[in-house]
Amino acid sequence: MKLSLSPPPYADAPVVVLISGLGGSGSYWLPQLAVLEQEYQVICYDQRGTGNNPDTLAERLQYRPDGQRNCIRRW
């Protein structure tokens, strides 16, 4: 999973996770980032096989839905 993280705009800022669908990449969200980053810490990622993420296999646990959720929780 290729993560992109914006710094929080202030202490205890809420977090927003942006996920693109239908094979899109995290760059889909670029037009909205400037506005969102004023109020939120923004996490954006490219799912496997999209954008800057070259992975195409889901053999490793972290690439399965439960594994992705656990990676984000630990992060």
C-alpha positions in Angstrom: 0.0 0.0 0.0 1.4 3.4 -1.0 0.5 6.0 1.6 0.5 9.7 1.4 0.0 11.7 4.7 -0.5 15.4 5.2 0.7 17.0 8.4 -2.2 17.8 10.8 -3.2 21.5 10.5 -3.5 21.7 14.3 -3.3 19.5 17.4 -6.0 16.8 17.5 -7.2 17.6 14.0 -9.7 14.9 12.8 -8.3 12.4 10.2 -9.8 11.8 6.8 -8.9 8.7 4.7 -9.4 9.2 1.0 -9.8 6.0 -1.0 -10.3 6.0 -4.8 -12.4 3.4 -6.5 -12.7 1.7 -9.9 -9.0 1.5 -10.4 -8.4 5.2 -9.7 -5.3 6.4 -7.9 -4.8 8.8 -5.0 -4.0 11.6 -7.5 -7.8 11.7 -8.1 -8.1 13.6 -4.8 -5.5 16.3 -5.6 -8.0 19.0 -6.4 -9.7 18.6 -3.0 -6.5 18.3 -0.9 -5.8 22.0 -0.4 -9.3 22.6 1.1 -9.3 19.4 3.2 -5.9 19.9 4.6 -7.0 23.2 6.2 -9.3 21.3 8.6 -8.1 17.7 8.6 -5.1 15.4 8.6 -5.5 13.7 5.3 -4.4 10.1 4.5 -4.5 9.1 0.9 -3.3 5.8 -0.6 -2.9 4.0 -3.9 -4.4 0.6 -3.8 -2.4 -2.2 -5.3 -1.9 -2.0 -9.0 -2.9 1.7 -9.2 -1.1 5.0 -9.1 2.4 4.7 -7.5 1.7 1.3 -6.1 3.3 -1.3 -8.3 1.9 -4.3 -6.4 -0.6 -6.5 -8.2 -0.9 -9.5 -5.9 -3.0 -9.8 -2.7 -1.1 -12.8 -1.4 0.3 -10.9 1.6 -2.2 -10.2 4.4 -1.6 -6.5 4.4 -3.1 -6.2 0.9 -6.3 -7.9 1.8 -9.2 -5.7 3.2 -8.7 -6.8 6.8 -4.9 -6.4 6.5 -5.3 -2.9 5.1 -7.6 -1.9 8.0 -5.0 -3.3 10.5 -2.2 -1.4 8.8 -4.1 1.8 9.1 -5.0 1.1 12.8 -1.3 0.5 13.6 -0.2 3.5 11.8 
